[in-house]
Amino acid sequence: MKIWDLLVKLTGSGITDLKKILQSVADQGGDLAAPAAALLQLLDSAPSAQALAEVGASIPGELLNVVQGKIESRDHAGDGA
Amino acid sequence: MKLSHLIAALVFVLATTAIAFSVHAAPSVFKLYAGANGAWLQGPDTSFPTDFEGGGAASASLSPHISAVGQVFYGFSHSYIRYAGGVRVTTTDVNNPNFNTFLGVRYVGGSTAAFRPSEWAPDAGFGWRPSPEHWPQVTVTGDAGYGVTSARALFTIGLRYEIPLQ
């Protein structure tokens, strides 16, 4: 079993959806394509701490707006526990 | 090891971007919390039974039932830092924002022997907003986790304040 498959099995459809969203953004091209592809690559790899820091710091807010607009989230009181 | 890196990567990216781009992020997906805990640690080689902690947490609701979470807390009595990151599944009504229980798994570790080695720890807990009308950002939380390598159990009862992101 691939690492990604195991992660998806553990976390259900949420991360699968996240990856699909990022892939669609990457496929559309434009300014957000490169950061979306970088984040996808990060999720598919076993990155170093340095790579995490570099990619995490370079993600534009517009990409988050796209992602958050497509994720079906909920307010859980216990998420801060 | 690779799985832990992958999950750590997800939690790291979500937490980092929530902080770095909080102006743009909607609170419905990303949330930041400041909080305090009473902590009880039981099991082999634990150097203390209880402590009082202060710190912060971040979460991202990835679907109605699934959230990625991360936290860092400092123990004031025994001067330690401990961290955790993982995923959790809401086990009660996801449409009730004021109370829920959850099951999850976290990768945990810390600065002292009591929190080493870093390990996976299944956990379960709850969150409750006691006064959603007057204090919607205040949550009472409880969590219990069991380290699969160390056979130590950590119990926490805490208060969280959700930091407004917009």
gemmi code that builds the backbone of each chain (N, CA, C; Angstrom):
import gemmi

chains = {
    "A": [
        ("MET", (0.845, -1.196, 0.000), (0.000, 0.000, 0.000), (0.878, 1.243, 0.000)),
        ("LYS", (0.554, 2.171, -0.859), (1.325, 3.398, -0.911), (1.039, 4.262, 0.321)),
        ("ILE", (2.030, 5.075, 0.627), (1.885, 5.941, 1.792), (0.650, 6.823, 1.662)),
        ("TRP", (0.485, 7.377, 0.456), (-0.670, 8.263, 0.259), (-1.976, 7.516, 0.426)),
        ("ASP", (-2.049, 6.307, -0.093), (-3.268, 5.517, 0.036), (-3.593, 5.254, 1.504)),
        ("LEU", (-2.538, 4.986, 2.269), (-2.752, 4.723, 3.688), (-3.250, 5.976, 4.405)),
        ("LEU", (-2.668, 7.113, 4.045), (-3.099, 8.363, 4.660), (-4.558, 8.649, 4.332)),
        ("VAL", (-4.905, 8.443, 3.069), (-6.298, 8.670, 2.665), (-7.225, 7.713, 3.396)),
        ("LYS", (-6.766, 6.472, 3.558), (-7.585, 5.499, 4.272), (-7.800, 5.946, 5.722)),
        ("LEU", (-6.768, 6.542, 6.301), (-6.866, 6.992, 7.677), (-7.765, 8.218, 7.813)),
        ("THR", (-7.730, 9.082, 6.837), (-8.381, 10.378, 7.001), (-9.648, 10.545, 6.189)),
        ("GLY", (-9.981, 9.563, 5.373), (-11.229, 9.652, 4.639), (-11.115, 10.567, 3.435)),
        ("SER", (-12.266, 11.071, 3.024), (-12.307, 11.791, 1.757), (-11.791, 13.211, 1.846)),
        ("GLY", (-11.614, 13.740, 3.047), (-11.228, 15.136, 3.190), (-9.917, 15.465, 2.507)),
        ("ILE", (-8.901, 14.652, 2.731), (-7.604, 14.940, 2.132), (-7.620, 14.603, 0.645)),
        ("THR", (-8.399, 13.607, 0.266), (-8.563, 13.334, -1.158), (-9.144, 14.550, -1.868)),
        ("ASP", (-10.138, 15.146, -1.251), (-10.741, 16.344, -1.830), (-9.736, 17.480, -1.902)),
        ("LEU", (-8.948, 17.626, -0.859), (-7.941, 18.691, -0.846), (-6.962, 18.514, -1.994)),
        ("LYS", (-6.561, 17.278, -2.210), (-5.602, 17.029, -3.287), (-6.245, 17.301, -4.658)),
        ("LYS", (-7.503, 16.923, -4.805), (-8.200, 17.179, -6.066), (-8.322, 18.680, -6.331)),
        ("ILE", (-8.609, 19.411, -5.278), (-8.727, 20.863, -5.432), (-7.407, 21.461, -5.889)),
        ("LEU", (-6.344, 21.043, -5.236), (-5.025, 21.563, -5.603), (-4.669, 21.170, -7.041)),
        ("GLN", (-5.030, 19.938, -7.419), (-4.725, 19.497, -8.774), (-5.493, 20.328, -9.802)),
        ("SER", (-6.751, 20.625, -9.495), (-7.541, 21.415, -10.432), (-6.974, 22.820, -10.575)),
        ("VAL", (-6.504, 23.379, -9.463), (-5.882, 24.706, -9.529), (-4.605, 24.648, -10.351)),
        ("ALA", (-3.828, 23.601, -10.140), (-2.576, 23.458, -10.897), (-2.867, 23.288, -12.390)),
        ("ASP", (-3.937, 22.567, -12.726), (-4.263, 22.313, -14.129), (-4.784, 23.558, -14.837)),
        ("GLN", (-5.385, 24.456, -14.081), (-5.966, 25.648, -14.695), (-4.920, 26.651, -15.156)),
        ("GLY", (-3.727, 26.525, -14.631), (-2.682, 27.473, -14.997), (-2.838, 28.790, -14.258)),
        ("GLY", (-2.058, 29.776, -14.676), (-2.137, 31.071, -14.007), (-1.154, 31.167, -12.850)),
        ("ASP", (-1.333, 32.234, -12.066), (-0.386, 32.527, -10.992), (-0.393, 31.489, -9.889)),
        ("LEU", (-1.533, 30.835, -9.704), (-1.640, 29.894, -8.588), (-1.218, 28.476, -8.962)),
        ("ALA", (-0.963, 28.244, -10.223), (-0.642, 26.879, -10.657), (0.647, 26.375, -10.014)),
        ("ALA", (1.653, 27.208, -9.989), (2.944, 26.773, -9.447), (2.882, 26.476, -7.948)),
        ("PRO", (2.318, 27.377, -7.130), (2.241, 27.035, -5.707), (1.336, 25.838, -5.422)),
        ("ALA", (0.274, 25.681, -6.213), (-0.588, 24.509, -6.013), (0.167, 23.229, -6.340)),
        ("ALA", (0.939, 23.258, -7.413), (1.727, 22.084, -7.774), (2.789, 21.794, -6.724)),
        ("ALA", (3.379, 22.850, -6.185), (4.402, 22.661, -5.145), (3.808, 22.024, -3.901)),
        ("LEU", (2.604, 22.460, -3.545), (1.959, 21.886, -2.363), (1.559, 20.438, -2.616)),
        ("LEU", (1.086, 20.161, -3.825), (0.764, 18.780, -4.183), (1.996, 17.886, -4.079)),
        ("GLN", (3.087, 18.383, -4.612), (4.326, 17.610, -4.568), (4.759, 17.380, -3.125)),
        ("LEU", (4.556, 18.385, -2.314), (4.913, 18.253, -0.903), (4.085, 17.166, -0.233)),
        ("LEU", (2.810, 17.159, -0.519), (1.931, 16.167, 0.097), (2.233, 14.751, -0.379)),
        ("ASP", (2.810, 14.636, -1.562), (3.119, 13.314, -2.108), (4.516, 12.827, -1.747)),
        ("SER", (5.248, 13.604, -1.009), (6.630, 13.238, -0.721), (6.843, 13.121, 0.788)),
        ("ALA", (8.048, 12.783, 1.146), (8.448, 12.795, 2.551), (9.465, 13.916, 2.703)),
        ("PRO", (9.007, 15.139, 2.834), (9.894, 16.295, 2.722), (10.762, 16.500, 3.957)),
        ("SER", (11.831, 17.220, 3.755), (12.679, 17.612, 4.871), (12.050, 18.808, 5.584)),
        ("ALA", (12.564, 19.085, 6.764), (12.053, 20.235, 7.508), (12.283, 21.526, 6.732)),
        ("GLN", (13.408, 21.603, 6.032), (13.699, 22.807, 5.257), (12.688, 22.982, 4.121)),
        ("ALA", (12.378, 21.865, 3.451), (11.399, 21.936, 2.366), (10.033, 22.353, 2.890)),
        ("LEU", (9.668, 21.836, 4.049), (8.391, 22.224, 4.658), (8.345, 23.722, 4.890)),
        ("ALA", (9.428, 24.232, 5.440), (9.453, 25.659, 5.760), (9.380, 26.503, 4.495)),
        ("GLU", (10.116, 26.094, 3.464), (10.163, 26.883, 2.231), (8.810, 26.896, 1.525)),
        ("VAL", (8.208, 25.727, 1.392), (6.923, 25.655, 0.694), (5.824, 26.310, 1.520)),
        ("GLY", (5.830, 26.043, 2.817), (4.805, 26.614, 3.680), (4.810, 28.129, 3.659)),
        ("ALA", (6.002, 28.706, 3.582), (6.111, 30.159, 3.618), (5.804, 30.810, 2.275)),
        ("SER", (5.774, 30.016, 1.219), (5.616, 30.602, -0.116), (4.213, 30.443, -0.685)),
        ("ILE", (3.294, 29.868, 0.077), (1.938, 29.670, -0.428), (1.174, 30.987, -0.374)),
        ("PRO", (0.672, 31.451, -1.499), (-0.044, 32.736, -1.501), (-1.438, 32.618, -0.890)),
        ("GLY", (-1.899, 33.709, -0.341), (-3.212, 33.716, 0.273), (-4.334, 33.436, -0.708)),
        ("GLU", (-4.130, 33.825, -1.962), (-5.169, 33.573, -2.964), (-5.430, 32.077, -3.147)),
        ("LEU", (-4.379, 31.290, -3.046), (-4.549, 29.841, -3.175), (-5.393, 29.307, -2.019)),
        ("LEU", (-5.153, 29.835, -0.842), (-5.955, 29.414, 0.305), (-7.407, 29.796, 0.123)),
        ("ASN", (-7.625, 30.952, -0.463), (-9.010, 31.371, -0.701), (-9.723, 30.393, -1.626)),
        ("VAL", (-9.016, 29.943, -2.660), (-9.597, 28.978, -3.583), (-9.889, 27.666, -2.860)),
        ("VAL", (-8.909, 27.202, -2.094), (-9.073, 25.919, -1.395), (-10.198, 25.995, -0.383)),
        ("GLN", (-10.183, 27.047, 0.424), (-11.196, 27.132, 1.475), (-12.596, 27.304, 0.897)),
        ("GLY", (-12.686, 27.867, -0.311), (-13.988, 28.015, -0.929), (-14.572, 26.707, -1.409)),
        ("LYS", (-13.735, 25.708, -1.531), (-14.193, 24.421, -2.041), (-14.282, 23.344, -0.959)),
        ("ILE", (-13.606, 23.543, 0.141), (-13.661, 22.562, 1.211), (-14.961, 22.713, 1.992)),
        ("GLU", (-15.617, 21.615, 2.214), (-16.857, 21.645, 2.993), (-16.511, 21.456, 4.461)),
        ("SER", (-16.268, 22.543, 5.141), (-15.799, 22.466, 6.519), (-16.939, 22.611, 7.498)),
        ("ARG", (-16.643, 22.351, 8.754), (-17.590, 22.535, 9.839), (-16.863, 23.160, 11.022)),
        ("ASP", (-17.638, 23.775, 11.888), (-17.100, 24.324, 13.128), (-17.220, 23.248, 14.200)),
        ("HIS", (-16.071, 22.735, 14.648), (-16.045, 21.711, 15.710), (-15.491, 22.327, 16.984)),
        ("ALA", (-16.261, 22.247, 18.041), (-15.787, 22.828, 19.303), (-14.524, 22.138, 19.793)),
        ("GLY", (-14.332, 20.881, 19.444), (-13.195, 20.125, 19.970), (-11.924, 20.207, 19.157)),
        ("ASP", (-11.911, 20.984, 18.090), (-10.703, 21.008, 17.257), (-9.520, 21.645, 17.967)),
        ("GLY", (-9.764, 22.454, 18.959), (-8.648, 23.063, 19.678), (-8.128, 22.231, 20.827)),
        ("ALA", (-8.770, 21.106, 21.097), (-8.384, 20.286, 22.264), (-7.000, 19.687, 22.080)),
    ],
    "B": [
        ("MET", (7.785, 5.952, 9.192), (8.497, 7.226, 9.219), (8.000, 8.150, 8.105)),
        ("LYS", (7.843, 7.595, 6.915), (7.383, 8.427, 5.811), (5.946, 8.885, 6.030)),
        ("LEU", (5.130, 8.006, 6.584), (3.753, 8.393, 6.867), (3.727, 9.522, 7.876)),
        ("SER", (4.570, 9.420, 8.877), (4.602, 10.491, 9.876), (5.044, 11.796, 9.244)),
        ("HIS", (6.001, 11.722, 8.322), (6.428, 12.937, 7.629), (5.285, 13.535, 6.829)),
        ("LEU", (4.523, 12.665, 6.183), (3.446, 13.145, 5.329), (2.374, 13.852, 6.141)),
        ("ILE", (1.969, 13.216, 7.221), (0.950, 13.833, 8.059), (1.506, 15.088, 8.712)),
        ("ALA", (2.772, 15.022, 9.148), (3.386, 16.216, 9.728), (3.435, 17.341, 8.708)),
        ("ALA", (3.695, 16.966, 7.436), (3.739, 17.984, 6.381), (2.390, 18.658, 6.233)),
        ("LEU", (1.343, 17.874, 6.218), (0.000, 18.432, 6.064), (-0.332, 19.370, 7.215)),
        ("VAL", (-0.084, 18.882, 8.419), (-0.394, 19.702, 9.589), (0.447, 20.966, 9.586)),
        ("PHE", (1.738, 20.795, 9.237), (2.624, 21.955, 9.233), (2.153, 23.006, 8.234)),
        ("VAL", (1.850, 22.547, 7.030), (1.450, 23.492, 5.989), (0.153, 24.197, 6.375)),
        ("LEU", (-0.798, 23.437, 6.857), (-2.076, 24.042, 7.223), (-1.897, 25.028, 8.365)),
        ("ALA", (-1.114, 24.623, 9.370), (-0.918, 25.512, 10.509), (-0.121, 26.743, 10.108)),
        ("THR", (0.917, 26.536, 9.308), (1.757, 27.654, 8.909), (1.002, 28.645, 8.048)),
        ("THR", (0.262, 28.119, 7.100), (-0.457, 29.025, 6.217), (-1.591, 29.733, 6.947)),
        ("ALA", (-2.181, 29.047, 7.916), (-3.224, 29.708, 8.698), (-2.660, 30.908, 9.433)),
        ("ILE", (-1.448, 30.771, 9.913), (-0.819, 31.874, 10.629), (-0.356, 32.950, 9.645)),
        ("ALA", (0.325, 32.510, 8.605), (0.951, 33.464, 7.696), (-0.069, 34.262, 6.897)),
        ("PHE", (-1.200, 33.652, 6.608), (-2.180, 34.327, 5.763), (-3.515, 34.468, 6.469)),
        ("SER", (-3.436, 34.745, 7.748), (-4.660, 34.799, 8.531), (-5.604, 35.892, 8.049)),
        ("VAL", (-5.071, 36.911, 7.427), (-5.929, 37.981, 6.926), (-6.868, 37.448, 5.854)),
        ("HIS", (-6.365, 36.509, 5.066), (-7.154, 36.002, 3.946), (-7.981, 34.774, 4.316)),
        ("ALA", (-7.583, 34.062, 5.351), (-8.200, 32.763, 5.613), (-9.532, 32.918, 6.329)),
        ("ALA", (-10.510, 32.190, 5.888), (-11.811, 32.213, 6.543), (-11.766, 31.335, 7.779)),
        ("PRO", (-12.346, 31.770, 8.882), (-12.284, 30.977, 10.105), (-13.040, 29.671, 10.004)),
        ("SER", (-13.871, 29.517, 8.990), (-14.607, 28.273, 8.875), (-13.697, 27.097, 8.532)),
        ("VAL", (-12.531, 27.346, 7.969), (-11.602, 26.280, 7.648), (-10.435, 26.259, 8.624)),
        ("PHE", (-9.765, 27.371, 8.779), (-8.589, 27.441, 9.635), (-8.933, 28.139, 10.943)),
        ("LYS", (-8.422, 27.607, 12.023), (-8.638, 28.230, 13.324), (-7.348, 28.196, 14.140)),
        ("LEU", (-7.165, 29.244, 14.919), (-6.046, 29.324, 15.849), (-6.595, 29.497, 17.258)),
        ("TYR", (-5.909, 28.908, 18.223), (-6.374, 28.977, 19.602), (-5.199, 29.276, 20.525)),
        ("ALA", (-5.465, 30.057, 21.564), (-4.571, 30.146, 22.706), (-5.252, 29.420, 23.847)),
        ("GLY", (-4.459, 28.784, 24.709), (-5.128, 28.007, 25.735), (-4.256, 27.617, 26.896)),
        ("ALA", (-4.892, 26.998, 27.875), (-4.212, 26.505, 29.066), (-4.800, 25.143, 29.418)),
        ("ASN", (-3.952, 24.287, 29.977), (-4.368, 22.936, 30.331), (-3.949, 22.584, 31.744)),
        ("GLY", (-4.723, 21.742, 32.371), (-4.219, 20.895, 33.438), (-3.838, 19.587, 32.786)),
        ("ALA", (-2.640, 19.078, 33.076), (-2.148, 17.878, 32.391), (-1.767, 16.816, 33.407)),
        ("TRP", (-2.147, 15.588, 33.105), (-1.806, 14.445, 33.931), (-1.137, 13.396, 33.041)),
        ("LEU", (0.045, 12.984, 33.441), (0.810, 12.013, 32.663), (1.026, 10.769, 33.503)),
        ("GLN", (0.699, 9.629, 32.934), (0.846, 8.375, 33.670), (1.524, 7.346, 32.798)),
        ("GLY", (2.392, 6.545, 33.423), (3.036, 5.471, 32.681), (4.494, 5.340, 33.033)),
        ("PRO", (5.239, 4.491, 32.312), (6.648, 4.237, 32.618), (7.504, 5.491, 32.446)),
        ("ASP", (8.449, 5.692, 33.362), (9.464, 6.753, 33.273), (8.878, 8.151, 33.243)),
        ("THR", (7.714, 8.341, 33.767), (7.174, 9.696, 33.825), (7.794, 10.408, 35.012)),
        ("SER", (8.284, 11.595, 34.774), (8.984, 12.324, 35.825), (8.053, 13.208, 36.632)),
        ("PHE", (6.814, 13.289, 36.224), (5.885, 14.119, 36.985), (4.474, 13.592, 36.774)),
        ("PRO", (3.647, 13.785, 37.770), (2.260, 13.328, 37.599), (1.353, 14.402, 37.006)),
        ("THR", (1.612, 15.667, 37.356), (0.706, 16.720, 36.897), (1.489, 17.977, 36.538)),
        ("ASP", (0.857, 18.837, 35.758), (1.465, 20.120, 35.446), (0.376, 21.065, 34.976)),
        ("PHE", (0.751, 22.328, 34.854), (-0.127, 23.343, 34.293), (0.540, 23.876, 33.031)),
        ("GLU", (-0.198, 23.874, 31.925), (0.395, 24.201, 30.630), (-0.260, 25.430, 30.013)),
        ("GLY", (0.534, 26.145, 29.241), (0.018, 27.217, 28.408), (0.566, 27.070, 27.009)),
        ("GLY", (-0.215, 27.471, 26.010), (0.279, 27.319, 24.648), (-0.762, 27.643, 23.622)),
        ("GLY", (-0.640, 27.008, 22.459), (-1.549, 27.295, 21.375), (-1.819, 26.076, 20.522)),
        ("ALA", (-2.851, 26.197, 19.706), (-3.240, 25.106, 18.818), (-3.761, 25.692, 17.515)),
        ("ALA", (-3.705, 24.884, 16.474), (-4.241, 25.267, 15.171), (-5.022, 24.094, 14.609)),
        ("SER", (-6.048, 24.388, 13.826), (-6.816, 23.303, 13.222), (-7.311, 23.725, 11.844)),
        ("ALA", (-7.585, 22.724, 11.040), (-8.182, 22.945, 9.729), (-9.261, 21.894, 9.525)),
        ("SER", (-10.476, 22.342, 9.314), (-11.584, 21.428, 9.056), (-11.564, 21.059, 7.576)),
        ("LEU", (-11.146, 19.830, 7.278), (-10.963, 19.410, 5.894), (-12.234, 18.860, 5.269)),
        ("SER", (-13.138, 18.434, 6.101), (-14.437, 17.942, 5.637), (-15.368, 18.039, 6.835)),
        ("PRO", (-16.642, 17.756, 6.670), (-17.533, 17.859, 7.832), (-17.072, 17.036, 9.034)),
        ("HIS", (-16.438, 15.905, 8.809), (-16.041, 15.047, 9.926), (-14.557, 15.097, 10.256)),
        ("ILE", (-13.722, 15.569, 9.358), (-12.280, 15.389, 9.505), (-11.569, 16.715, 9.685)),
        ("SER", (-10.683, 16.751, 10.671), (-9.895, 17.949, 10.909), (-8.434, 17.563, 11.091)),
        ("ALA", (-7.548, 18.416, 10.575), (-6.129, 18.322, 10.874), (-5.834, 19.284, 12.013)),
        ("VAL", (-5.048, 18.822, 12.964), (-4.811, 19.639, 14.156), (-3.336, 19.608, 14.527)),
        ("GLY", (-2.913, 20.653, 15.208), (-1.561, 20.713, 15.733), (-1.537, 21.592, 16.965)),
        ("GLN", (-0.581, 21.343, 17.869), (-0.520, 22.142, 19.087), (0.883, 22.124, 19.674)),
        ("VAL", (1.199, 23.167, 20.402), (2.440, 23.261, 21.174), (2.079, 23.835, 22.543)),
        ("PHE", (2.530, 23.153, 23.613), (2.247, 23.628, 24.964), (3.517, 23.594, 25.811)),
        ("TYR", (3.562, 24.510, 26.757), (4.687, 24.618, 27.688), (4.210, 24.279, 29.094)),
        ("GLY", (4.922, 23.385, 29.753), (4.594, 23.018, 31.126), (5.327, 23.918, 32.108)),
        ("PHE", (4.586, 24.668, 32.881), (5.207, 25.678, 33.742), (5.927, 25.068, 34.946)),
        ("SER", (5.394, 24.027, 35.535), (6.011, 23.489, 36.745), (7.291, 22.723, 36.450)),
        ("HIS", (7.320, 22.016, 35.331), (8.468, 21.165, 35.026), (9.235, 21.629, 33.795)),
        ("SER", (8.913, 22.799, 33.301), (9.688, 23.458, 32.236), (9.913, 22.564, 31.021)),
        ("TYR", (8.850, 22.121, 30.430), (8.954, 21.310, 29.218), (8.126, 21.930, 28.098)),
        ("ILE", (8.461, 21.545, 26.887), (7.642, 21.857, 25.726), (7.204, 20.534, 25.123)),
        ("ARG", (5.947, 20.441, 24.815), (5.475, 19.251, 24.108), (4.677, 19.686, 22.889)),
        ("TYR", (4.688, 18.845, 21.877), (3.991, 19.174, 20.644), (3.197, 17.961, 20.171)),
        ("ALA", (2.224, 18.213, 19.313), (1.418, 17.129, 18.744), (0.819, 17.602, 17.432)),
        ("GLY", (0.708, 16.703, 16.476), (0.042, 17.007, 15.218), (-0.609, 15.749, 14.669)),
        ("GLY", (-1.792, 15.893, 14.109), (-2.453, 14.711, 13.592), (-3.807, 15.014, 12.992)),
        ("VAL", (-4.622, 14.006, 12.929), (-5.961, 14.154, 12.372), (-6.968, 13.573, 13.355)),
        ("ARG", (-8.187, 14.077, 13.277), (-9.235, 13.551, 14.142), (-10.562, 13.535, 13.398)),
        ("VAL", (-11.412, 12.630, 13.824), (-12.731, 12.437, 13.216), (-13.788, 12.754, 14.258)),
        ("THR", (-14.691, 13.643, 13.902), (-15.785, 13.990, 14.806), (-16.758, 12.823, 14.893)),
        ("THR", (-17.087, 12.433, 16.109), (-17.934, 11.254, 16.303), (-19.346, 11.616, 16.752)),
        ("THR", (-19.604, 12.915, 16.888), (-20.972, 13.341, 17.200), (-21.485, 14.210, 16.053)),
        ("ASP", (-22.621, 14.829, 16.257), (-23.269, 15.602, 15.201), (-22.345, 16.721, 14.693)),
        ("VAL", (-21.954, 16.642, 13.435), (-21.024, 17.645, 12.900), (-21.690, 19.003, 12.711)),
        ("ASN", (-22.995, 19.031, 12.761), (-23.704, 20.298, 12.607), (-23.941, 21.005, 13.938)),
        ("ASN", (-23.461, 20.415, 15.016), (-23.518, 21.085, 16.319), (-22.160, 21.726, 16.592)),
        ("PRO", (-22.046, 23.038, 16.463), (-20.739, 23.682, 16.645), (-20.336, 23.849, 18.101)),
        ("ASN", (-21.255, 23.572, 19.018), (-20.994, 23.887, 20.420), (-20.584, 22.701, 21.270)),
        ("PHE", (-20.687, 21.512, 20.729), (-20.203, 20.332, 21.458), (-19.886, 19.238, 20.457)),
        ("ASN", (-18.743, 18.613, 20.662), (-18.467, 17.418, 19.879), (-17.440, 16.550, 20.585)),
        ("THR", (-17.504, 15.290, 20.291), (-16.456, 14.366, 20.707), (-15.710, 13.914, 19.464)),
        ("PHE", (-14.517, 13.393, 19.667), (-13.709, 13.002, 18.515), (-12.807, 11.830, 18.855)),
        ("LEU", (-12.412, 11.129, 17.810), (-11.356, 10.123, 17.865), (-10.281, 10.542, 16.881)),
        ("GLY", (-9.031, 10.323, 17.245), (-7.971, 10.752, 16.354), (-6.676, 10.012, 16.592)),
        ("VAL", (-5.685, 10.409, 15.834), (-4.333, 9.903, 16.049), (-3.372, 11.068, 15.855)),
        ("ARG", (-2.395, 11.161, 16.756), (-1.458, 12.286, 16.724), (-0.030, 11.760, 16.791)),
        ("TYR", (0.876, 12.537, 16.238), (2.298, 12.276, 16.423), (2.768, 13.254, 17.490)),
        ("VAL", (3.254, 12.713, 18.597), (3.535, 13.556, 19.760), (5.003, 13.461, 20.146)),
        ("GLY", (5.474, 14.482, 20.809), (6.843, 14.498, 21.304), (7.041, 15.701, 22.200)),
        ("GLY", (8.267, 15.849, 22.707), (8.521, 16.974, 23.576), (9.974, 17.098, 23.941)),
        ("SER", (10.234, 18.033, 24.842), (11.612, 18.406, 25.140), (12.225, 17.609, 26.276)),
        ("THR", (11.438, 16.837, 26.989), (11.985, 16.089, 28.121), (11.724, 14.601, 27.938)),
        ("ALA", (12.399, 13.814, 28.789), (12.292, 12.358, 28.685), (10.865, 11.868, 28.883)),
        ("ALA", (10.091, 12.645, 29.603), (8.702, 12.239, 29.839), (7.881, 12.220, 28.560)),
        ("PHE", (8.367, 12.935, 27.535), (7.632, 12.973, 26.265), (8.441, 12.376, 25.126)),
        ("ARG", (9.424, 11.548, 25.452), (10.215, 10.890, 24.428), (10.119, 9.384, 24.623)),
        ("PRO", (10.287, 8.616, 23.558), (10.520, 9.067, 22.190), (9.265, 9.674, 21.565)),
        ("SER", (9.462, 10.443, 20.480), (8.313, 10.897, 19.712), (7.585, 9.670, 19.177)),
        ("GLU", (6.290, 9.712, 19.179), (5.542, 8.494, 18.881), (4.134, 8.827, 18.421)),
        ("TRP", (3.470, 7.823, 17.891), (2.058, 7.936, 17.556), (1.215, 7.689, 18.799)),
        ("ALA", (0.144, 8.438, 18.899), (-0.724, 8.303, 20.061), (-2.180, 8.452, 19.641)),
        ("PRO", (-2.934, 7.376, 19.621), (-4.381, 7.518, 19.424), (-4.963, 8.345, 20.570)),
        ("ASP", (-5.946, 9.148, 20.271), (-6.526, 9.967, 21.321), (-8.027, 10.118, 21.119)),
        ("ALA", (-8.672, 10.522, 22.181), (-10.111, 10.787, 22.156), (-10.376, 11.978, 23.052)),
        ("GLY", (-11.393, 12.744, 22.727), (-11.668, 13.910, 23.558), (-12.966, 14.586, 23.189)),
        ("PHE", (-13.102, 15.799, 23.723), (-14.329, 16.546, 23.475), (-14.031, 18.036, 23.472)),
        ("GLY", (-14.959, 18.795, 22.941), (-14.930, 20.249, 23.046), (-16.335, 20.748, 23.318)),
        ("TRP", (-16.419, 21.773, 24.167), (-17.743, 22.266, 24.572), (-17.673, 23.772, 24.754)),
        ("ARG", (-18.565, 24.457, 24.075), (-18.701, 25.894, 24.288), (-19.790, 26.104, 25.346)),
        ("PRO", (-19.410, 26.496, 26.554), (-20.404, 26.599, 27.627), (-21.373, 27.748, 27.439)),
        ("SER", (-20.944, 28.808, 26.748), (-21.831, 29.960, 26.556), (-21.647, 30.494, 25.144)),
        ("PRO", (-22.207, 29.805, 24.164), (-21.970, 30.215, 22.774), (-22.531, 31.587, 22.434)),
        ("GLU", (-23.522, 32.037, 23.182), (-24.095, 33.349, 22.894), (-23.214, 34.484, 23.429)),
        ("HIS", (-22.706, 34.319, 24.628), (-21.941, 35.389, 25.255), (-20.436, 35.226, 25.047)),
        ("TRP", (-19.940, 34.002, 25.007), (-18.515, 33.744, 24.867), (-18.289, 32.697, 23.769)),
        ("PRO", (-18.609, 33.044, 22.528), (-18.513, 32.034, 21.468), (-17.096, 31.562, 21.186)),
        ("GLN", (-16.109, 32.330, 21.630), (-14.723, 31.946, 21.338), (-14.087, 31.126, 22.449)),
        ("VAL", (-14.827, 30.886, 23.517), (-14.276, 30.139, 24.654), (-14.787, 28.703, 24.626)),
        ("THR", (-13.855, 27.763, 24.720), (-14.198, 26.354, 24.662), (-13.537, 25.611, 25.815)),
        ("VAL", (-14.285, 24.710, 26.415), (-13.733, 23.774, 27.393), (-13.377, 22.502, 26.643)),
        ("THR", (-12.172, 22.019, 26.869), (-11.724, 20.849, 26.120), (-11.206, 19.764, 27.056)),
        ("GLY", (-11.246, 18.554, 26.570), (-10.647, 17.427, 27.278), (-10.103, 16.444, 26.273)),
        ("ASP", (-8.997, 15.815, 26.622), (-8.367, 14.897, 25.674), (-7.595, 13.843, 26.445)),
        ("ALA", (-7.596, 12.632, 25.922), (-6.800, 11.548, 26.488), (-6.114, 10.817, 25.347)),
        ("GLY", (-4.795, 10.686, 25.447), (-4.030, 10.006, 24.403), (-3.133, 8.942, 25.000)),
        ("TYR", (-2.840, 7.922, 24.208), (-2.013, 6.806, 24.677), (-0.873, 6.579, 23.700)),
        ("GLY", (0.344, 6.736, 24.165), (1.513, 6.545, 23.320), (1.775, 5.072, 23.052)),
        ("VAL", (1.773, 4.695, 21.793), (1.873, 3.274, 21.461), (3.278, 2.727, 21.687)),
        ("THR", (4.294, 3.588, 21.721), (5.661, 3.131, 21.978), (5.991, 3.174, 23.464)),
        ("SER", (5.677, 4.272, 24.092), (6.052, 4.467, 25.495), (5.069, 3.853, 26.475)),
        ("ALA", (3.866, 3.566, 26.042), (2.795, 3.074, 26.915), (2.445, 4.092, 27.994)),
        ("ARG", (2.653, 5.366, 27.675), (2.259, 6.421, 28.603), (0.947, 7.049, 28.135)),
        ("ALA", (0.173, 7.471, 29.101), (-1.111, 8.116, 28.800), (-1.068, 9.557, 29.279)),
        ("LEU", (-1.566, 10.454, 28.451), (-1.624, 11.869, 28.812), (-3.083, 12.319, 28.789)),
        ("PHE", (-3.494, 12.886, 29.896), (-4.849, 13.414, 30.010), (-4.753, 14.929, 30.177)),
        ("THR", (-5.610, 15.655, 29.469), (-5.639, 17.104, 29.635), (-7.078, 17.587, 29.742)),
        ("ILE", (-7.257, 18.585, 30.578), (-8.498, 19.349, 30.636), (-8.099, 20.808, 30.449)),
        ("GLY", (-8.762, 21.507, 29.545), (-8.268, 22.849, 29.265), (-9.335, 23.840, 28.861)),
        ("LEU", (-8.881, 25.058, 28.713), (-9.687, 26.145, 28.170), (-9.003, 26.661, 26.916)),
        ("ARG", (-9.801, 26.978, 25.896), (-9.250, 27.541, 24.665), (-9.962, 28.843, 24.338)),
        ("TYR", (-9.177, 29.764, 23.802), (-9.745, 30.999, 23.265), (-9.431, 31.039, 21.783)),
        ("GLU", (-10.460, 31.057, 20.970), (-10.252, 31.086, 19.519), (-9.854, 32.485, 19.091)),
        ("ILE", (-8.681, 32.590, 18.504), (-8.154, 33.888, 18.092), (-8.829, 34.310, 16.793)),
        ("PRO", (-9.462, 35.467, 16.772), (-10.130, 35.914, 15.534), (-9.118, 36.075, 14.408)),
        ("LEU", (-9.436, 35.547, 13.250), (-8.531, 35.620, 12.110), (-8.947, 36.691, 11.118)),
        ("GLN", (-10.097, 37.273, 11.310), (-10.519, 38.327, 10.389), (-10.984, 39.547, 11.164)),
    ],
}
model = gemmi.Model(1)
for chain_id, residues in chains.items():
    chain = gemmi.Chain(chain_id)
    for i, (resn, *xyz) in enumerate(residues, 1):
        res = gemmi.Residue()
        res.name, res.seqid = resn, gemmi.SeqId(i, " ")
        for name, pos in zip(("N", "CA", "C"), xyz):
            atom = gemmi.Atom()
            atom.name, atom.element = name, gemmi.Element(name[0])
            atom.pos, atom.b_iso = gemmi.Position(*pos), 0.0
            res.add_atom(atom)
        chain.add_residue(res)
    model.add_chain(chain)
structure = gemmi.Structure()
structure.add_model(model)
structure.setup_entities()
